[in-house]
Amino acid sequence: MRFRNSMLALGLLATAALAGCSTTSETAQTSAPTRVETAQIFTDSYGSVTDAGYTLPAIPISRVKQEFVRQIVNYDTTEKPGTIIVNTRERHLYYILPNGRAMRYGIGVGKEGFAWSGTAYVAWKQEWPTWHPPKEMAARKPDIAKYVENGMGPGLSNPLGARAMYLFNEKGQDTLFRLHGTPEWASIGTAASSGCIRLMNQDVIDLYSRVRPGHATKVIVVQ
C-alpha cells in the first residue's frame, strides 16, 4: 500500500509538471529591501551561446535598458543566500548572495489577470524543456491547442527558452508557475507573458546554474 501511494504521488507530480503557467493569485509578504548601488554589471554576457547543440543568438544588449541587464547590487534583506525574490512591479528577479548583495536580473511578467504571488520552492529544473500550454491558454489561442498533450519540443522558438524552473508550494503542489527563458528579449521589462516569469536566455542559464532544486531554494513572488 505504501508503494502504491508513493507511485500515485509521483504520477500526480509528473502530470502537474506538464502544465503551463498559473492563473491564480495569492499574497506574499517580504521585507522591503534597500538597494544602494550597482557593484558589477554584466554587459558582456549576452553574446551568442552554443548550448546542448543549440546556438542562441546574441542579444543586442545596448537596446535593453541598463536596469534590466544582469548585475550585482547591494540588497538588504533578512532572507538567506540562495533565496529568489521576484518583484513583479519592478520587473526584477533577485538571487540573494552573501554579505548584503544580490544578483539582479531583468524579467518579463504576466499580464494583469494572469499573475501569481506567494512563497514556493524550486521543485525541479530542466534544460531545454518541452512546453505544454495549459488548456485555458489553448482555449484563448486555438493555434497552440496541438501542444497541450504532446507539447512543443525544445528549440530556439520554444516559449520556455533554454531553461525552466518549476515552482511548487510547501504542500508539494504544482503552482503552475515557472521561471524560464525566452527568445523574446524585447519583452523583458514588460507585462506580456501568460503568468510566468521570463528571463533572457543568457540570464536564465546563469540563474539555473545557481539554483539547487528542493526546499533549499525558496522563491518569494511579490506583486
Stockholm file with secondary structure:
# STOCKHOLM 1.0

chainA/1-223         MRFRNSMLALGLLATAALAGCSTTSETAQTSAPTRVETAQIFTDSYGSVTDAGYTLPAIPISRVKQEFVRQIVNYDTTEKPGTIIVNTRERHLYYILPNGRAMRYGIGVGKEGFAWSGTAYVAWKQEWPTWHPPKEMAARKPDIAKYVENGMGPGLSNPLGARAMYLFNEKGQDTLFRLHGTPEWASIGTAASSGCIRLMNQDVIDLYSRVRPGHATKVIVVQ
#=GR chainA/1-223 SS CHHHHHHHHHHHHHHHHTCCCCCCCCCCCCCCCBCCCEEEECTTSCSCEEETTEEECCCCGGGSCGGGSCEEEECBCSSCTTCEEEETTTTEEEEEETTTEEEEEECBEECTTSCCCEEEEEEEEEESCCBCCCHHHHHHCGGGTTHHHHCBCSSTTCTTTTEEEEEECTTSCEEEEEEEEESCGGGTTSEEESSSEEEEHHHHHHHHHHCCSEEEEEEEEEC
#=GC SS_cons         CHHHHHHHHHHHHHHHHTCCCCCCCCCCCCCCCBCCCEEEECTTSCSCEEETTEEECCCCGGGSCGGGSCEEEECBCSSCTTCEEEETTTTEEEEEETTTEEEEEECBEECTTSCCCEEEEEEEEEESCCBCCCHHHHHHCGGGTTHHHHCBCSSTTCTTTTEEEEEECTTSCEEEEEEEEESCGGGTTSEEESSSEEEEHHHHHHHHHHCCSEEEEEEEEEC
//
